[in-house]
Amino acid sequence: MDVGKRITDYRQARGWTVNRLANLAGVSQSYLRELELGNKQPTVEYLGYICDALGVSLAEFFAAEEKVSPLERAVRALTPEQQEALVHLIHTMQK
């Protein structure tokens, strides 16, 4: 698995800059850029910070992509606030 590409994919799906994710995760922008380029590999600790900022668990981050449906992938790409709004919309539609 290309960890850097996964980070980039999650970040871009949210429309975030490297700087924004770095700030949310509490890591330097240069460190995050090196991860995304594949020049460095994160420790579990730092990957945990990045996953927390992205709103995904480490298990979700490492989940095999082929096991995830397109709908699940789209929902995971949403911010936590967008996911909450989606749940509210679904509940509204079910009434």
C-alpha positions as CSV (number, residue, x, y, z in Angstrom):
1,M,0.0,0.0,0.0
2,D,1.2,3.5,-0.9
3,V,0.6,5.3,2.4
4,G,1.5,8.7,1.0
5,K,-1.0,8.3,-1.8
6,R,-3.7,7.3,0.6
7,I,-3.1,10.4,2.7
8,T,-3.1,12.5,-0.4
9,D,-6.4,10.9,-1.6
10,Y,-8.1,11.5,1.7
11,R,-6.8,15.1,1.9
12,Q,-7.8,16.0,-1.7
13,A,-11.3,14.3,-1.3
14,R,-11.9,16.9,1.5
15,G,-10.6,19.7,-0.6
16,W,-7.9,20.5,1.9
17,T,-4.4,21.9,1.3
18,V,-1.3,20.2,2.7
19,N,-1.0,23.1,5.1
20,R,-4.6,22.7,6.5
21,L,-4.1,18.9,7.1
22,A,-0.7,19.5,8.7
23,N,-2.2,22.1,11.0
24,L,-5.1,19.9,12.0
25,A,-2.8,16.9,12.5
26,G,-0.2,18.8,14.5
27,V,2.6,18.0,12.1
28,S,4.8,20.2,9.9
29,Q,3.8,21.0,6.4
30,S,7.2,19.8,5.1
31,Y,6.9,16.5,7.0
32,L,3.4,15.9,5.5
33,R,4.6,16.7,2.0
34,E,7.5,14.3,2.4
35,L,5.0,11.6,3.4
36,E,2.7,12.3,0.5
37,L,5.6,12.2,-1.9
38,G,6.7,8.8,-0.5
39,N,10.0,10.1,0.7
40,K,9.3,9.2,4.3
41,Q,7.1,6.7,6.1
42,P,5.1,7.8,9.1
43,T,5.3,6.2,12.5
44,V,2.1,4.7,13.8
45,E,1.8,7.6,16.2
46,Y,2.0,10.3,13.5
47,L,-0.2,8.4,11.1
48,G,-2.7,8.3,14.0
49,Y,-2.6,12.1,14.3
50,I,-3.2,12.4,10.5
51,C,-6.0,9.9,10.5
52,D,-7.7,11.7,13.5
53,A,-7.5,14.9,11.6
54,L,-9.0,13.2,8.5
55,G,-11.7,11.7,10.6
56,V,-10.8,8.1,9.8
57,S,-9.6,5.3,12.0
58,L,-6.3,3.5,11.3
59,A,-8.3,0.4,10.4
60,E,-10.3,2.4,7.8
61,F,-7.1,3.9,6.5
62,F,-5.6,0.4,5.9
63,A,-8.8,-1.3,4.8
64,A,-8.4,-2.9,1.4
65,E,-9.9,-0.5,-1.1
66,E,-11.6,-3.3,-3.1
67,K,-13.6,-4.2,-0.1
68,V,-15.1,-0.7,0.1
69,S,-18.2,0.1,-2.0
70,P,-18.3,3.3,-4.0
71,L,-20.9,4.7,-1.6
72,E,-18.8,3.9,1.5
73,R,-15.7,5.5,-0.2
74,A,-17.8,8.6,-1.0
75,V,-19.1,8.9,2.6
76,R,-15.6,8.4,4.1
77,A,-14.3,11.2,1.9
78,L,-16.8,13.6,3.6
79,T,-15.8,15.7,6.6
80,P,-17.4,14.6,9.9
81,E,-19.8,17.6,9.6
82,Q,-20.8,16.5,6.1
83,Q,-21.3,12.9,7.3
84,E,-23.6,14.2,10.1
85,A,-25.6,16.3,7.6
86,L,-25.9,13.2,5.3
87,V,-27.2,11.1,8.2
88,H,-29.8,13.9,9.0
89,L,-30.8,14.0,5.3
90,I,-31.3,10.2,5.2
91,H,-33.4,10.3,8.4
92,T,-35.5,13.0,6.9
93,M,-36.0,11.0,3.7
94,Q,-37.1,7.9,5.7
95,K,-40.0,9.8,7.3
